[in-house]
Amino acid sequence: MNNTNNIDIQTYKKYKSKYEFIQTNLQEIIDICLELENILTDSSADPEDANFLNLDAFKDLIKLDHQQIRTKHDKICKKIYNNCQHEFVKDLVDITPDKSQHISYCKFCEMTEF
């Protein structure tokens, strides 16, 4: 790890996983908004309910948050990879019950080597 940086790799990994969790939840909220929009635009929906439950502004706000979180997550990943003193290990990963694949990844930052 670069000595000029005060935050260690483990701290970055912790925040990286938290951003991944937030991203997933925001994407689920966007999906729910889209599903509700589809229900509300159904011809059998009461027009008053459709107006009351207009989700456009909420959905747009969540999409903006999602993009900002994704940008921060990408910056964190880049900082991890750039500051890690990579030490790659080889492993065998099960792809299916009958098939495995050899991979190589950094034991510190978990970056995979191609």
Buried (B, 14 or more C-beta within 10 A) or exposed (E): BEEEEEEEBEEBBEBBEEBBEBBEEBBEBBEEBEEBBEEBEEEEEEEEEBEEBEBEEBBEEBBEBBEEBBEBBEEBBEBBBEBBEEEBEEEEEEEEEEEEEEBEBBEBBBBEEE
